[in-house]
Amino acid sequence: MPLCLLYTNLMDAEVPGGLEVTLAETVAKVLNKPIERVTTMIQSGLRMYRLESTAPTCFLQIHSIDVFDKERNPAYTQPIIDVLKNALNIDGNRVVIQYLPLLPHNVGMEK
């Protein structure tokens, strides 16, 4: 059940409609998780600084169960960066992804 939290300094009007769906579909495919279990949230208009610049950037946190480790994480990165840099019209080095393991007992929801 991936939880995807995307933070960006782009204003909401600059974030394409439907990006939350595109991001969910991409994460589901890359992590091999069912799309109906993916949750996405986009927070725009933030004050952010990366690579000595306040130019458009984003930071994505992905929380998920039993998929993150040093062997698998590198394969996840580029497909997700490609989606975000194309959707947000930013350079790939302006995208940061943080992979966070999630324990099943730390998530509450109706099944």
C-alpha angles and dihedrals in degrees: 000000000000118000111201121195115185119192122188141166090221114109117251092253088059094054110087117244111252095028089124088060094045090049092049091050092048095048091046091052096043095046093037092236127141112265092227089065096054121100121191133188128182122201113189136181095048127151104247136168126195134160091005092302143094090212116133110300141152140208120205124196116194118191115190144151123255100342108092126089138123093268098051103032097076091059091055097052107070099047090051093045090050092055094047098044091049096044095045096035093233134130117267091242088062090065122084123184125196117196113208122187112227125206114220093229090058094065125075124196142128114264 
